[in-house]
Amino acid sequence: MAFHEIRFPTSLSFGSTGGPERRTEVVTLANGHEERNTPWEHSRRRYDAGMGLRSMDDVETLIAFFEARSGRLHGFRWKDWADYKSCRPSQETDSADQLIGEGDQVTTAFQLVKTYESGVHTYVRPIRKPVAGSVRVELSGVPQLEGTDYTLDVTTGVVTFSHPPDERAQVFAGFEFDVPVRFDTDMIRTSLASFQAGEVPDVPVLEIRT
């Protein structure tokens, strides 16, 4: 099994359905109260890239992508059109979007993350597949230069500074990102609607841990 650093064609993923999934274990007690627990620290996303009526060229593109990944065998990048930025979808990314760490004069490597807030509760999601060329980093409000002040591994989402940030220096980043996924089927079913158009009703896609 390997991961292919290639993105599923965005023209085909646009309009897909899906989103985050949690696993919660619920035990109902004799008195009617519940105990709830989860074995998952992070959510897992599922999508359906099934296409309605599309040109035969689109269908062929999907089949070629599927075959090149050997079905479920190899992972790939996926653009979640509902959640692919460090900021709100209607805004432009900024280097101050997300706090990814704080300096201690020792640590040089920081994982890109996105924090989701609702009321007083938050969820911090690791970002493993940033989009190359979209990441901007600042250190306590001072923009940093990639290749000089830091390096970025676009396969892991780790930002590594050339020198450890000072004590309590805040590290911020803004970026676009993909979701690491694989096909959740080893079969693609197509339906020929005409000589110029076809349908692929079900193309399940599942997020993977990297």
C-alpha positions in Angstrom: 0.0 0.0 0.0 1.3 3.5 -0.9 0.0 7.0 -1.0 0.0 8.8 -4.4 0.6 12.5 -4.1 -2.0 13.3 -6.7 -5.3 15.0 -6.3 -8.6 13.5 -7.5 -9.8 15.8 -10.4 -11.5 18.7 -8.8 -13.9 19.1 -11.7 -15.3 15.6 -10.8 -15.3 16.1 -7.0 -17.2 19.3 -7.1 -20.8 18.5 -6.2 -19.9 15.4 -4.2 -21.5 14.6 -0.9 -19.9 13.7 2.4 -18.3 15.1 5.5 -16.9 14.1 8.9 -17.9 10.9 10.7 -17.4 10.1 14.4 -17.6 6.8 16.3 -19.4 7.0 19.6 -20.1 4.0 21.8 -23.4 4.4 23.7 -24.3 2.2 26.7 -27.8 2.7 28.1 -27.9 2.0 31.8 -30.7 0.3 33.7 -32.0 3.7 35.0 -32.2 5.0 31.5 -29.1 7.2 31.6 -26.4 6.8 29.1 -22.6 6.5 29.1 -20.9 7.7 26.0 -17.4 7.2 24.9 -15.3 7.3 21.7 -12.2 5.3 20.7 -11.4 7.9 18.0 -9.5 11.1 18.8 -10.1 12.4 15.3 -13.1 12.3 13.0 -12.9 10.4 9.7 -14.4 11.8 6.5 -16.5 9.9 3.9 -17.5 11.1 0.5 -19.4 9.9 -2.5 -17.9 11.1 -5.8 -20.7 9.5 -7.8 -21.5 11.4 -10.9 -24.8 12.1 -12.5 -25.0 12.5 -16.3 -21.5 13.4 -17.5 -19.6 13.4 -20.7 -17.9 10.1 -21.7 -14.6 11.9 -21.3 -15.4 12.6 -17.7 -16.3 9.0 -17.1 -13.1 7.9 -18.8 -11.1 10.3 -16.6 -12.6 8.8 -13.5 -12.0 5.2 -14.6 -8.3 6.1 -15.5 -7.8 7.6 -12.0 -9.4 4.6 -10.3 -7.3 2.1 -12.3 -4.1 4.0 -11.6 -4.9 3.8 -7.8 -5.6 0.0 -8.2 -9.0 0.5 -6.5 -8.7 0.6 -2.8 -4.9 -0.1 -2.8 -3.4 3.3 -3.0 -4.4 6.6 -1.3 -4.6 10.0 -3.0 -5.5 13.6 -2.3 -9.1 14.9 -2.2 -10.4 18.4 -2.2 -13.3 18.8 0.3 -15.0 21.8 -1.3 -16.8 22.5 2.0 -13.6 22.6 4.1 -10.3 23.2 2.3 -9.0 26.4 3.8 -7.5 27.5 7.1 -10.1 30.3 7.1 -13.8 30.4 6.3 -14.6 29.4 2.7 -15.7 32.9 1.7 -12.4 34.4 2.9 -8.9 34.4 1.6 -6.2 32.6 3.6 -3.9 34.7 5.8 -0.7 33.8 7.6 -2.5 34.6 10.9 -5.4 32.2 10.4 -4.3 29.3 12.6 -2.1 29.1 15.7 0.0 26.0 15.2 2.4 26.2 18.1 4.4 28.3 20.6 8.2 28.6 20.7 10.3 27.1 23.6 13.8 27.8 22.2 14.1 24.1 21.5 11.4 22.9 19.2 11.9 23.5 15.4 9.1 21.4 13.9 5.4 22.3 14.1 2.4 20.4 12.7 -0.1 22.3 10.6 -3.5 22.2 12.4 -6.9 23.7 12.0 -9.0 24.5 15.1 -12.8 24.2 15.0 -14.6 26.3 17.7 -18.1 26.2 18.9 -18.9 28.0 22.2 -16.2 27.2 24.7 -15.3 23.8 23.0 -12.7 23.3 20.4 -11.4 20.5 18.2 -7.8 20.6 16.8 -7.4 18.7 13.5 -4.0 17.8 12.2 -3.5 18.9 8.6 -1.3 16.4 6.8 -1.7 17.3 3.2 -1.3 21.1 2.6 -1.5 22.4 -0.9 2.0 23.3 -2.2 2.4 27.0 -2.7 -0.6 28.0 -0.5 1.1 27.9 2.9 2.1 31.2 4.6 3.8 31.3 8.0 4.4 34.1 10.5 6.2 34.2 13.8 4.7 36.6 16.4 3.3 38.7 13.6 6.5 38.7 11.4 6.1 36.9 8.0 8.5 34.1 7.5 10.1 33.1 4.2 9.9 29.5 3.0 13.3 28.1 2.1 15.1 30.7 4.3 13.3 30.8 7.6 11.5 27.5 7.4 10.9 24.4 5.2 7.5 22.7 4.6 6.9 19.0 4.0 3.8 19.0 1.8 3.5 15.2 2.4 3.1 15.5 6.2 2.2 19.1 6.9 5.2 19.7 9.1 6.8 23.2 9.2 10.4 23.1 10.3 12.2 26.3 11.2 15.9 26.8 10.6 16.3 28.1 14.2 14.0 27.3 17.2 11.5 30.1 17.8 12.0 32.1 20.9 10.3 31.3 24.2 6.5 32.0 23.9 6.8 33.2 20.3 3.5 32.3 18.6 3.6 30.4 15.3 0.7 31.0 12.9 0.0 29.7 9.5 -2.6 30.1 6.7 -3.0 27.4 4.0 -5.2 25.4 1.7 -5.3 21.6 2.2 -6.4 18.3 0.9 -7.8 15.2 2.7 -5.8 11.9 2.4 -8.3 9.3 1.1 -8.7 6.1 -0.8 -11.5 4.6 -2.8 -13.8 2.5 -0.6 -14.7 0.1 -3.4 -12.8 -2.2 -5.8 -15.5 -1.8 -8.5 -16.7 1.1 -10.6 -20.1 0.7 -12.2 -20.9 2.8 -15.2 -24.1 3.3 -17.1 -24.1 4.5 -20.7 -26.9 7.0 -21.2 -26.0 7.8 -24.8 -23.0 7.8 -27.1 -22.0 11.1 -25.6 -22.9 10.7 -21.9 -22.7 8.3 -19.1 -23.3 7.9 -15.4 -21.3 6.5 -12.4 -23.8 6.5 -9.6 -21.6 5.4 -6.7 -18.0 6.2 -6.0 -17.4 5.9 -2.2 -14.2 7.6 -0.9 -12.9 7.2 2.6 -10.4 9.3 4.6 -7.2 7.4 5.7 -4.7 8.0 8.5 -1.3 9.0 7.3 
